[in-house]
Amino acid sequence: MTSIVPEPALRSFLEEATARYEAALHSPAGDRAAEYLTNRGLSEDSVRSFRLGYVENPLPGHESAHGYISIPYITRAGVVTVRFRRLGDGDGPKYRSLPGDPPRIYNPNALLVPSDYIAICEGEFDTEITEQVDIPAVGIAGVSAWKDYFARCFKGYKAVFILADADDKGQGMEFAEKIAPQISNGRISPMAEGHDVTSFFCDFGGAAILERLEIKR
């Protein structure tokens, strides 16, 4: 059985990878990747906070992610894995995970924030955007990555907003409808038609997300 917390040697390797790819993103080689993240609505503070990077010179085992954006999964124990997102359109999988890595909650540190509510997003970038508008948020890397035992993490909140994509394929609602029955305090909160969290934020702004969730500040 794969351990949720990697052994120290692997954590050290993942930290080295994260630092290398972070540096590459903030170098001239990463300009295209940085522009891509900006176009997705992410602020420089968010990019640095989530330690996003660009795989210019991959470490051993990461060669297939060359030219991808790196997305480290950061916990109190440090970096426990890294996922990779293809930069725009192109050949190959849109996302790559490390071989044998178990499903994980992205941004689990949000669960440590004192709050009456929290959001669950499908995907890392939507999670980052939701956090950017000051809503504690965690992410799941797709409907197949949800595990029933994750539901225990969301007890005690007044509301758990399950942010659903309103796409034409219905996949966003599939994600939300799988999770909602397992979370007694869950509220399915679809975006406007044709939008996910990121595109909704880019078109309408953070205040519109707060209004949609009826969060008053």
N, C-alpha and C positions, 0 to 999 in steps of 0.2 A: 504493500500500500504506500502511495506517495505521501510524504509528509507535507502538511500545509505550510509549515515554516521550514524553509530550506536549511541545510546544515551551514555552519559558518563559512566554509570554503566557497560554497555556491553563492551565499549572500555577498561575499567579498567580490566575486566575479560579476555578479549582477550590479553591484554598486559601481565597479569599474566601468562596465558597459554603459550604465546610465550617465555617468560623468563624461565619458568620451562622447556620447551622442549628443548630450546637452551642449558641450563645447562646439561641436560641429554645427549645430543649429544656429548658434550665435556667431558663426564665422561666415565669410563670403560664400563658402560652399553650400551653406544652408539657406541662402536667400530665398530660393524657390519654395522650400518647405515652410519657412517663416511667413512668406506671403500667403501660402495656402491656409495656414492656421489663422492668420489675420482675416482672411476672407470668410472663414467659418465663424467669425465673431469673437474669437478669443483675444483677450487683452494680453499685453506683455506680462503683466503680473500673474495672470492665470497660467500662461505658458511656463513661466519660471516656477510658480508654486507647484505645478504638477510635474515639473522636471521633464517636459517633453523634449525630444531630441531628433536628430537626423542621422541615419546610418550611412556615413560617408566611408569610414574604414571599419568594417564589421569585425568584431572579435570572433574567435573560433566558434563555430556552431551557429553563427548569425549570418553567414554568407548569403543565404537566400533572401535576407531582408535588406540587402544593399539597396540604397536609394529610398527606403521606406522611412516613415516617421516612427520613432520609438515612444512607447507609452508605458512607463514603469508603473508597477503596482506597489504602492508604498504603504507600509503599515508601521506600527510602533516598533517592529523588529527590523525595519529598514525595507529595502527593495526585495520583494519576494518572487517577482517574476517580471517579465517584460513582454508586451505584445507589440506588434508592428502593423502599421497601416500604410497601404500603398499610397503614394503621392499622386492623387488625381486618378484619371483613367489610365488604363494600360493593361499589359498582360500579367497573368499570375493572379493569385488570390488577393482579394481586397485586404484581408487581415491574415496575419500569421501569428500563431502562438508557439511557445516552446514545446518541443516534443514531450509527451507524457505529463504535461502540467495539468493539475486538477482544476476544475472550475473554481473561480474565486469571485468574491465581491470586490469591485473596484472602488477605491477611495473609502475603505472601511473606517478610516479615522473620523468620518462624518458621524459615525455612530457614537462617538465619544463627546460630541458637542451637546451641551444642555439645550434642549429644544422640545417644544410640544409637537413638532411635526418633522417629517423627513420625506424626501422624494426618492423614488426608485426609477432609474432611467434605463433604457435599453441602449447600451453603448457608452464608451468612455467620453466621447466628445460632448454628448448631450449632458452627461454628468458634470463636466467641467463648466458648461454654459450655465447650468442650473445653480451650481455653487457660485458662479460669477455674479448672480443676482441675489446672493446672500440667502439661498435656501439650502440647508444641509442636504446633500444628495449622495447616493451611491449608485453604482452602475452594474449591470449584468450584461455580459457579452453575448446577447442573443437568447432566444427562448430556450434553446437546448442547454444553455449553461446554468439555468436556474436549478437549484437543488432544494428539495423540500425542507431540509434542515435550516436553510437560510431564513425561513420565516420566523424562527425564534428570535432573531436579531431585532425584530420590529415590534416586539411587545412593549407596552408602556407608553407609546405615543398616542396623543389625541387623534392624530391623523397621519396616515402614510399615503402620500400622493403617488400613484402609479402612473407615470407620464407615458402616454401612448401616442405613437405616431399615427397620424390620420392619412396613411398612404393608400393608394388605389389597390394595393394587393392585400390589404387587411392584415399584414404581418404584425403591425404595431398593436392591434387589438388582440391578436393571438397571444402575444407576449403578456399583455395586461390581464387577459381573461384566464391565463394559466396561473398567474400569481395571486390574483385578488381573492379567490376562495380560500386561500391558505392564510390570509392576513385579515383578522376580524376588524381591524381599524383601517383597512385599505380603502382608498377611493380612486377609482379609475378616472383619470383626467386627460382626455384626448386633446391633442392640439387642433387648431383649425384645419379644415379640409386641405389635404395636399401638403401638410407641414409635419416635420418632426420638431423637436425642441430647438435645434440649432437654426433651422430655416425660419421658424416662428420668431425667434429672438432677433435674427438679422433683419426681418421685415418689419417687426412691430416693437421691438425693444423689451427690456427687462420688466418695465412697469406692466406691460401687457401680460406677461407670464404671471406676475403677482395677482393681477386682476382676475385672470382665468382661474387661478387656484383659490381666489377669495381670501388672499392673505393681506391683511392690513398692517401697515407700518406706522 
